[in-house]
């Protein structure tokens, strides 16, 4: 399993200190516990945009202090789709459709919860099944969904090591080890 040190060795240390997040308040607002690797990442980096393409959502609302994290997440999901009566096609690393399945959105149990997005409009999500530290990273364009078998740090480290195969992202999801 990848660590924050593994990622930092690839992309470098933070440029500026991260804000102090009240994780108890954030998780109470969301009514769920977030993965430990995400909280560690957001405690270390103030913001993170990799390869000028993939950006992570930070837990504090920034420009919209009156908006809670829950409201921000729900707003993002409204734009994502699919709607409740639609399904996503699950694809493998080569883009082959494996199955079609309905994925509920947060706040439904086991719903998709966004943690980032890309410049081309893809949404980075967790499939919130089971313990948060075992949630799978998913990438969706609203029609297709690709699943990574592990958490956010593992996904980001593999993307920066050029060992991913995600057909929904440019270069298969392999990033150039730069961040802003």
C-alpha positions in Angstrom: 0.0 0.0 0.0 1.4 3.4 -1.0 2.2 6.1 1.6 2.3 9.9 1.6 6.1 9.6 1.6 5.9 7.5 -1.6 3.9 10.3 -3.3 6.1 13.0 -1.9 9.2 11.2 -3.3 7.6 11.4 -6.8 6.0 14.9 -6.8 8.0 16.8 -4.2 7.0 18.3 -0.8 4.2 20.7 -0.4 4.8 24.3 -1.6 2.8 25.8 1.3 1.3 24.5 4.5 -2.1 22.9 4.4 -5.0 24.5 6.3 -6.0 22.9 9.5 -9.1 20.8 8.9 -11.6 19.9 11.6 -12.1 16.3 10.4 -14.7 15.6 13.1 -16.8 18.5 11.8 -16.3 17.6 8.2 -17.2 14.0 8.7 -20.2 14.9 10.9 -21.4 17.2 8.0 -21.0 14.4 5.5 -22.4 11.9 7.9 -19.6 9.4 7.1 -16.0 8.8 7.8 -13.4 9.6 5.1 -10.5 7.4 4.2 -7.4 7.9 6.4 -5.1 8.3 3.3 -7.2 11.2 2.0 -7.2 12.9 5.3 -3.4 12.5 5.5 -3.0 13.9 2.0 -5.2 16.9 2.7 -3.4 17.5 6.0 0.0 17.6 4.1 -0.9 19.5 0.9 -2.9 22.8 0.8 -4.2 21.9 -2.6 -3.1 19.4 -5.3 -3.4 19.6 -9.0 -1.4 16.9 -10.8 0.0 17.2 -14.3 -2.1 20.3 -14.7 -4.9 17.9 -15.3 -6.2 16.1 -12.2 -7.3 18.2 -9.2 -8.3 17.1 -5.7 -11.1 18.7 -3.9 -10.0 20.2 -0.6 -12.3 19.8 2.3 -12.7 23.5 3.2 -15.1 25.4 0.9 -12.5 28.1 0.0 -14.4 30.7 -2.1 -17.8 29.7 -0.7 -17.4 29.7 3.1 -21.1 29.6 3.6 -21.3 26.2 1.8 -20.6 23.1 3.7 -18.6 20.3 2.3 -21.8 18.2 2.0 -23.5 20.9 0.0 -20.5 21.2 -2.3 -20.4 17.4 -2.8 -24.1 17.3 -3.6 -23.8 20.1 -6.1 -21.0 18.3 -7.9 -23.0 15.1 -8.1 -25.9 16.9 -9.6 -23.7 17.8 -12.5 -22.1 14.4 -12.9 -25.0 12.1 -13.7 -26.0 9.4 -14.2 -29.5 10.1 -12.9 -31.1 7.6 -10.6 -32.6 5.7 -13.5 -29.4 5.4 -15.5 -26.5 3.0 -15.3 -22.7 3.3 -15.9 -20.7 0.9 -18.0 -17.8 -0.5 -16.0 -14.6 -0.7 -18.2 -11.3 -2.4 -17.7 -7.9 -0.9 -18.4 -8.2 -1.4 -22.1 -11.7 0.2 -22.3 -13.6 -3.1 -22.7 -17.0 -3.0 -21.1 -17.2 -5.5 -18.4 -20.8 -4.9 -17.2 -23.4 -2.3 -16.8 -24.6 -1.4 -13.4 -26.5 1.3 -11.4 -24.3 3.3 -9.0 -26.1 5.3 -6.5 -24.7 8.7 -5.5 -23.8 9.9 -2.1 -25.6 10.3 0.4 -27.1 6.8 -0.5 -25.4 3.9 1.2 -22.5 2.7 -0.9 -23.0 5.8 -3.1 -20.3 7.4 -5.3 -18.6 10.3 -3.5 -16.3 12.7 -5.5 -12.8 13.5 -4.4 -11.5 15.2 -7.5 -11.9 16.0 -11.2 -10.0 16.4 -14.4 -9.6 19.2 -16.9 -11.7 17.2 -19.4 -14.7 16.9 -17.0 -14.1 13.4 -15.6 -14.9 13.0 -12.0 -12.7 11.1 -9.5 -14.8 9.3 -7.0 -14.8 6.7 -4.2 -17.2 3.8 -4.3 -18.2 4.0 -0.6 -18.7 0.3 0.1 -17.5 -1.0 3.4 -14.8 0.5 5.6 -13.6 3.9 4.2 -10.0 2.7 4.2 -11.0 0.1 1.7 -13.0 2.3 -0.7 -12.0 1.9 -4.3 -11.0 4.9 -6.4 -13.2 5.3 -9.6 -13.0 7.6 -12.6 -16.2 8.4 -14.5 -17.1 10.5 -17.5 -20.9 10.1 -16.7 -21.2 7.1 -19.2 -18.3 4.9 -18.3 -16.7 4.1 -15.0 -13.2 2.7 -14.4 -12.3 1.2 -11.0 -8.9 1.1 -9.3 -8.5 -1.7 -6.8 -7.2 0.5 -4.0 -7.3 3.9 -2.3 -6.3 7.4 -3.3 -2.6 7.4 -2.3 -2.1 4.1 -4.2 -3.9 5.5 -7.2 -1.8 8.8 -7.2 1.5 7.0 -6.7 0.8 4.5 -9.5 -0.3 7.3 -11.8 3.0 9.1 -11.1 5.0 5.9 -11.6 3.3 5.4 -15.0 1.8 2.0 -13.9 -1.9 2.7 -14.4 -4.1 1.7 -17.3 -7.2 4.0 -17.1 -8.8 4.4 -20.5 -10.9 7.4 -19.4 -7.8 9.6 -18.6 -5.2 11.0 -21.1 -2.1 8.8 -21.3 -4.0 6.0 -19.6 -4.0 8.0 -16.3 -0.2 8.3 -16.2 0.8 11.7 -14.8 4.0 13.7 -15.4 5.0 14.0 -11.7 4.3 17.7 -11.5 1.9 19.4 -9.2 0.7 22.9 -8.5 
